[in-house]
Amino acid sequence: MAHIDFHHHFFPPAYMDTPEIRDELAYVPSLFDWTPQRSIDWMDANGTGTALLSLRSPGVWFGDRDRAIALALSVNDYGSDLKQQYKGRFGLFATLPLPDIDAALAEIARALDELGAEGIGLFTCYGEQWLGDPVFFPVLEELNRRKAVVFVHPQPPYYYRWIMKGVPPSAMEYLFDTTRAITSMLYNGAFTRFPDIKFIFSHAGGVLPSALARIDRAQIYTESARENLPEGVRPALARVYFDCTTSATPENLGALLGFVPKSNIVFGTDSPVGNPQVTLNGLASLGLGDDTVHDILRGNAERLLPQLAR
């Protein structure tokens, strides 16, 4: 049984040649040696049949609309080419040049209708606006109309990405920012307003499992959140998906499964940085049963994206 990896990054040459990206990713020098064949080798060594490619933070937006559009198009074309070159091994979560709404809508159409992307890759935050901000509703409305699969990767705001000296954002801020984005979407009604989007959030929802009770209680203090969540946060999360990348532990995945169905968990590796054996060993140790582990590694993915079963 070959796994399906929902959290697999790629690093197109045009992306890595961008000065801002080189500066942002300098603390992970191994990323600059990435090649498609290295991903294939990595997948083969760890039992992965198909990987859904997506960009890692910081994305394509650096304050210049034209640069963001050009870079998003280049990245998506590169990912589409890899799908053709390595048939069956790669899928694509296409990048959007947000926060430019019109450009993002145009790229949704191009990526899904022309490039054949399996879904769209979004970030938790753009500039100083989290994904649940109503400014993004036109994009979410179009994705909802298309019943799109949307993979959401953490990206903290620039002003506190390195809030603690010597502590990389992936250590803490990625987890917190995923939770901020989910809370933003809960309180602003995005999950209930756009029920046909199949959202997938990284790392078992960050710190959402441990913060859920407080998030649920605190919505009473905001009138709009009370209106958007008349039954509380748990029903609104019932259709949301999560990958278990580096999070297959009792305190993360175990807690998440307390309010999310097993059918809503998919596998991820965080390649080429993450160690898939950590997640695989964790899944094997949780006592979930062979059928549930099979579904997390592949079955749930095939139901979410039926074309992967072919």
C-alpha positions, 0 to 999 in steps of 0.5 A: 500500500503506497501512501498519499502525501498531502504535505510535500513541498517543492522548490522551483528554480524561479522561486528559489532565485527570488531574493526575499525567499533566499533570505527567508529560507536561509536557515534551512540550507538543504532546501536549496539543493532540492530537485524533483528526483530527490523528492522521488527518491524520498518518496520511494524510501518511505513508501509514498506513491503520490505526493501533492506538491505545494509551496512552503512559506513565505509564498509569492507575495512581497508587496508587488502585484506584478511580481506575485502574479508572475511568480505564482504562474511560474510556480504553478507551470513548473508543478504542472510540468512535474505532474506530466514528467512523473505521471502518477507520482505528483499532484499539485496544490496551486499557489495564488497571488493573494492578497490580490483578489482579482489575480487570485480568481484568475489563477484559480480558473487557470490552475483548475481548468487548464493545468489540472491542479488537484486543488489550491494551496493557501496560507494561513495569513497574508500580510496582516489578514488571516484567512477568515477575514471577509476580504478573502470571501470572494476567493472562498466563494469561487472555491466553494462553487467549484467544491475545491480541495484547499490545502492550508499551510502556516505562514505567520505575519512578517512582523512576528515571524521571528518573534523570539530570537534564535527560535525559527517560526516552524518551532512554534509560530506555524502551530499558533498561526494555523490555530489563528487562521482556523479561529478566524474562519470559525468566528467569521463564519467561513466554514459554514458560509462555504461548506463545499470547500474541503479544507485541509489544515497542517500539523493536526490543526496546530494547537487547536485541540488544546485551545478548542474549549477556550475558542468555543467559550470565547465566541460569546463575547463577539456578536458576529461569532455568536451568529456564525456559530449558533451551535458552537465550534465543533459542528463547524469543524466536522467537515474540516480535514487535517494532515497528521504531519509530525503530529501523530502523538496522543497530545496532538492527533489523539486530542484532535480525534476527540472532535474530528472524525477519523475519515477527516485525517490524511497523511503528510510528511513535510518533505523535504524537511520533515521525517516521515518515519516520525509520523509513520511510527506515531500512527503505528503506536496510537492503537488506531487499528489497521483499517484506520491507519490504512485510511489515514495513509491512503483511503481518506485521500482517495475519497477526498480526491478520487482521481488519486485512486486511478 
